[in-house]
Amino acid sequence: MRKICFLSGYFNRFDLNAKSQGGAEYQNYLLKSELEKKNYQVYFISLGDRNEIYRDGNTIIIYIRKKKLTRKLGDNFFLYLPHVYNIINRIRPSIIYQRMSHSWTYAASLYAHKNKIKFIWAAAGEEDVKPFKKDRLHNLLFNFLDHLLARYGQKRADTIIVQAEYQRDLLLKNYNLVADAVIKNYHPLPCEKIERKGQFQIIWVANFSRNKQPHIFVELAKYFEEKKYPITFLMIGRPYNEYKQKMIETDISALNNIQYLGPKDQEFVNRSIAESYLVVNTSILEGFSNVYIQAWLRGTVVYSLNSDPDKLLSEKGLGFCAYGNFQALVAAIENLFTDKEKWFLFSQKCRQYSTENHSIENQISKLLPFFK
């Protein structure tokens, strides 16, 4: 049985319905499930709340307890490098796979090069292919060190995979690295009933980090309540910063047209998206959001403040991107609300495109040959 080692940031062991599972981790979960079917022994190395080993069938997850220092100053993955390298050495994998970029990329490339095995690196988002950004000055040195180690590892990867054409272009432009493949995010086809009843519902799904800008969605709800539009706003996602979370929840409680449900499992999220007419994304930066695909597969249209991967929203008719203009986003939502025929045409295109381009069968078949 061949061994494959996944390097993950935070992998929730409780399966795809885990409430705290991020986009990259969800894609990893789907991939490892396919690899298990082909009788691969799958290992994960992940940060966690304590040191432990969890076994589930052909999957073994090795958790490294997150240090107290990193809980205050950020992830600082480089602090775990010796430990990660030693764990890889004990596993002795045939292939190492990492879907994100941090200093563990360095450990993976080092081990793979020394032991003549394959290292596959995959971009998890736009930040993985863009230059270093000095946005966290309190931890600038640590972040820069993590960035340098990650870039060193990327350059020595045997295979590089990106999610979208624009990521391939940025990787070449910024780091002179050529991606071996563009493999889009993949999802199971919907199994829940798709039925929209009652008011026009707009949903937001993400964690409450600064990058996701949840306050922008609350501002949208406030605007439409003041204008007395019969629109319901729904927020799903895990808290991030305790102080800012309380501020946002206070703002939400002052409105009658918005509800925050907290973190929910994938089944609940998919059902809520299927009941909504519109998904709104307010992130500053986004890779290729899983929520976009979950929405499109259910005929739910996507409107975005900033993120338009491969211009699918603006040029392929799968939604709308405001390119940073809040007022343009507001106007576009008002227009869609009053034009049901336009929404219906968008919805049809979303279903057709996503079924053809983002099913598990379609995309995993392109990815699995790299694991031979």
C-alpha positions in Angstrom: 0.0 0.0 0.0 1.5 3.4 -1.1 1.7 6.1 1.5 0.7 9.7 0.8 1.3 12.5 3.4 -0.9 15.6 3.3 0.5 18.7 5.0 -2.4 20.7 6.3 -2.8 23.9 8.3 -5.8 22.8 10.4 -7.6 19.6 9.4 -10.7 18.7 11.2 -11.0 15.0 11.6 -14.7 14.9 11.9 -15.3 14.6 8.1 -16.7 17.0 5.5 -19.5 18.0 7.8 -17.1 19.6 10.3 -18.3 23.1 11.2 -14.8 24.5 11.3 -13.5 23.0 8.0 -11.9 25.6 5.7 -12.0 25.5 1.9 -8.5 23.9 1.4 -9.2 21.4 4.1 -12.6 20.5 2.5 -10.9 19.9 -0.9 -8.3 17.8 0.9 -11.0 15.7 2.5 -12.6 15.0 -0.9 -9.3 14.1 -2.4 -8.2 11.8 0.4 -11.6 10.1 0.1 -11.0 9.3 -3.5 -7.4 8.1 -2.8 -8.7 5.8 -0.1 -11.0 4.1 -2.6 -7.8 3.3 -4.6 -6.3 1.7 -1.5 -3.8 4.4 -0.6 -2.6 4.8 3.0 -3.3 8.5 3.7 -1.5 10.5 6.4 -2.3 14.1 7.5 0.0 16.3 9.6 -1.9 19.2 11.1 -1.9 21.7 13.9 -4.4 21.0 16.7 -5.3 21.6 20.3 -3.2 18.8 21.6 -0.6 16.2 20.4 -2.6 13.1 19.3 -2.9 10.6 16.6 -6.4 9.9 15.2 -7.1 6.8 13.0 -10.0 6.4 10.6 -9.8 3.5 8.1 -6.9 4.2 5.8 -6.4 7.7 7.1 -4.1 8.6 10.0 -4.1 12.2 11.2 -1.2 13.3 13.3 -1.9 16.5 15.3 0.8 18.8 16.6 -0.3 21.0 19.5 -0.3 24.6 18.6 2.2 26.6 20.7 0.9 29.3 23.1 3.1 31.9 21.4 1.4 31.3 18.0 -2.0 31.7 19.5 -1.2 35.4 20.1 1.2 36.2 17.2 -0.3 34.2 14.4 0.4 30.7 13.0 4.2 30.9 12.6 4.4 27.5 11.0 8.2 27.6 10.9 8.3 27.0 14.7 7.2 23.4 14.0 9.6 22.7 11.1 11.9 20.2 12.9 8.8 18.3 14.4 7.1 18.2 11.0 10.2 16.9 9.2 10.7 14.2 11.8 7.1 13.1 11.5 7.5 12.9 7.7 10.6 10.9 8.2 8.8 8.4 10.4 5.9 8.0 7.9 8.3 7.5 5.0 5.7 8.4 2.3 5.9 7.8 -1.4 4.3 11.2 -2.1 3.9 14.4 -0.2 1.0 16.7 -1.0 0.3 20.2 0.3 -2.5 22.5 -0.7 -1.5 25.8 0.7 1.8 27.8 1.2 3.7 28.2 4.4 7.0 27.1 5.8 6.1 23.4 5.9 6.5 23.6 2.1 10.2 23.9 2.9 10.1 20.7 5.0 8.3 18.8 2.3 10.7 19.8 -0.5 13.7 19.1 1.7 12.5 15.6 2.6 11.3 14.8 -1.0 14.6 16.0 -2.5 16.7 14.0 -0.1 14.7 10.8 -0.4 13.9 11.1 -4.1 10.1 11.0 -3.7 7.5 13.2 -5.4 6.3 16.5 -3.8 3.1 17.9 -5.2 2.3 21.5 -4.2 -1.1 23.1 -4.9 -2.2 26.7 -4.5 -5.1 27.2 -2.0 -5.7 30.8 -2.8 -4.5 34.1 -4.3 -2.1 34.8 -1.4 -0.1 31.7 -2.4 0.8 33.2 -5.8 1.2 36.8 -4.8 4.2 38.7 -3.4 4.7 39.1 0.3 2.3 41.6 1.8 3.4 43.8 4.8 0.0 43.9 6.4 0.8 42.5 9.9 3.5 44.8 11.2 3.4 43.4 14.7 4.6 40.0 13.4 6.4 41.2 10.2 9.7 39.3 10.7 8.0 36.0 11.5 5.7 36.3 8.6 8.5 37.2 6.2 10.6 34.2 7.4 7.6 31.9 6.9 7.1 33.4 3.4 10.8 32.8 2.4 10.7 29.2 3.5 7.5 28.6 1.6 8.8 30.1 -1.6 12.0 28.0 -1.4 9.9 24.9 -1.1 7.6 25.8 -3.9 10.5 26.2 -6.3 11.7 22.7 -5.5 8.2 21.0 -5.9 8.0 18.3 -8.5 4.5 19.2 -9.5 2.7 22.5 -9.1 -1.1 22.8 -9.4 -3.3 25.9 -9.3 -7.0 26.4 -9.1 -7.5 29.0 -11.9 -5.9 30.5 -15.0 -5.3 33.8 -13.2 -3.3 32.0 -10.5 -1.2 30.3 -13.1 -0.4 33.7 -14.6 0.4 35.3 -11.2 2.7 32.4 -10.3 4.6 32.9 -13.5 4.7 36.7 -13.2 5.7 36.9 -9.5 7.9 33.8 -9.1 8.8 32.6 -12.6 7.2 29.3 -11.8 5.2 27.3 -14.4 2.2 25.4 -13.1 1.9 21.8 -14.4 -1.9 21.9 -14.3 -4.9 24.1 -13.7 -7.4 21.9 -11.8 -10.5 23.6 -10.6 -12.1 23.0 -7.2 -14.5 20.1 -7.1 -17.7 19.3 -5.3 -20.3 16.6 -5.0 -23.4 17.2 -7.1 -26.4 18.4 -4.9 -28.4 15.8 -3.2 -30.7 18.1 -1.2 -34.0 19.4 -2.6 -33.5 22.8 -4.2 -36.5 25.0 -3.3 -36.8 28.7 -2.7 -39.8 29.8 -0.7 -40.8 33.0 1.0 -38.7 36.2 0.8 -35.8 36.9 -1.4 -32.9 35.5 0.7 -29.2 36.6 0.5 -26.6 34.4 2.2 -23.0 35.0 3.3 -20.8 32.1 4.2 -17.2 32.5 5.6 -15.2 32.8 8.8 -15.3 36.2 10.5 -11.7 37.1 9.8 -10.6 40.6 8.7 -10.0 39.3 5.1 -13.6 38.2 4.8 -15.0 41.6 5.9 -18.3 40.4 7.5 -19.1 44.0 8.5 -19.6 44.8 4.8 -22.5 42.3 4.6 -24.0 43.8 7.8 -23.9 47.2 6.1 -25.7 45.7 3.1 -28.5 44.4 5.4 -28.7 47.8 7.1 -29.1 49.6 3.7 -31.9 47.3 2.5 -33.7 47.5 5.8 -33.6 51.3 5.7 -35.0 51.2 2.2 -37.7 48.7 3.4 -36.8 46.0 0.8 -38.5 42.6 1.7 -35.1 40.8 1.7 -33.7 38.4 4.3 -30.0 38.3 5.0 -28.3 35.2 6.5 -24.8 34.8 7.8 -23.0 31.5 8.5 -19.4 31.1 9.7 -17.2 30.6 12.6 -16.0 33.5 14.9 -12.5 34.7 14.5 -11.6 37.6 16.8 -13.6 37.6 20.1 -13.6 41.4 20.5 -14.6 42.2 16.9 -17.1 39.4 16.9 -19.0 41.0 19.7 -19.0 44.3 17.9 -20.4 42.7 14.7 -23.0 40.7 16.6 -24.1 43.9 18.4 -24.6 45.5 15.0 -26.6 42.5 13.7 -28.9 42.5 16.7 -29.9 46.1 15.9 -31.4 44.9 12.6 -34.5 42.9 11.9 -33.7 41.6 8.5 -30.4 39.7 9.2 -29.7 36.5 11.2 -26.3 35.1 12.2 -26.4 31.3 12.7 -22.8 30.7 13.7 -20.7 27.8 12.2 -22.7 25.1 10.5 -21.9 21.8 8.9 -21.7 21.4 5.1 -25.1 19.7 4.8 -26.7 22.7 6.5 -24.7 25.2 4.5 -25.7 23.5 1.2 -29.3 23.4 2.2 -29.3 27.1 3.2 -27.6 28.1 -0.1 -30.2 26.1 -2.0 -32.9 28.1 -0.3 -31.2 31.4 -1.2 -31.4 33.5 -4.4 -28.0 35.1 -4.0 -24.6 34.5 -2.3 -22.7 37.6 -1.5 -18.9 37.5 -1.1 -17.2 40.4 0.6 -13.6 39.1 0.9 -10.6 41.4 0.2 -8.7 38.4 -1.3 -10.1 35.1 -2.4 -8.7 32.0 -4.2 -11.4 30.1 -5.9 -14.1 30.1 -3.2 -15.7 26.8 -2.5 -18.9 28.7 -1.7 -19.1 30.0 -5.3 -19.2 26.4 -6.6 -21.6 25.2 -3.9 -23.9 28.1 -5.0 -23.6 27.6 -8.7 -24.3 23.9 -8.5 -27.6 24.8 -6.8 -28.5 27.6 -9.2 -27.8 30.3 -6.6 -26.2 33.4 -8.2 -23.0 34.9 -6.8 -22.4 38.6 -6.3 -19.0 39.7 -5.1 -17.4 42.9 -3.8 -13.8 42.0 -5.0 -13.3 38.4 -6.1 -13.9 37.4 -9.7 -11.8 34.3 -10.4 -11.0 34.0 -14.1 -13.7 36.7 -14.6 -16.4 34.0 -14.4 -18.8 36.5 -12.8 -18.2 39.4 -15.1 -17.7 37.7 -18.4 -19.3 34.2 -18.1 -22.7 35.4 -16.7 -22.4 33.6 -13.4 -23.0 36.7 -11.3 -21.6 40.1 -10.7 -18.3 41.6 -9.4 -18.2 45.2 -8.1 -14.4 45.4 -8.1 -14.3 47.1 -4.7 -17.2 49.5 -5.3 -19.8 49.1 -2.5 -22.3 51.3 -4.1 -22.1 49.3 -7.4 -22.7 46.1 -5.4 -25.8 47.7 -3.8 -27.2 48.9 -7.1 -26.6 45.5 -8.7 -28.5 43.7 -5.9 -31.4 46.2 -6.3 -31.5 45.6 -10.0 -31.5 41.8 -9.6 -34.2 41.9 -7.0 -36.5 43.7 -9.3 -35.7 41.6 -12.4 -36.6 38.0 -11.8 -36.1 37.0 -15.4 -32.4 38.2 -15.1 -32.0 36.1 -12.0 -33.5 33.0 -13.7 -31.1 33.3 -16.7 -28.1 33.7 -14.3 -29.3 30.7 -12.3 -29.5 28.5 -15.4 -26.0 29.4 -16.5 -24.6 28.8 -13.0 -26.0 25.2 -12.9 -24.8 24.3 -16.4 -21.3 25.7 -16.0 -20.6 24.2 -12.5 -21.9 20.8 -13.4 -19.6 20.7 -16.5 -16.6 22.2 -14.8 -16.6 21.5 -11.0 -18.0 18.0 -10.4 -15.7 15.5 -8.5 -15.7 13.2 -11.4 -14.6 15.9 -13.8 -11.8 17.4 -11.8 -10.4 14.6 -9.7 -9.9 12.5 -12.8 -7.4 15.2 -13.9 -5.7 15.2 -10.5 -5.3 11.5 -9.7 -2.7 10.8 -12.4 -0.2 13.0 -10.5 -0.3 10.5 -7.6 1.0 7.6 -9.5 
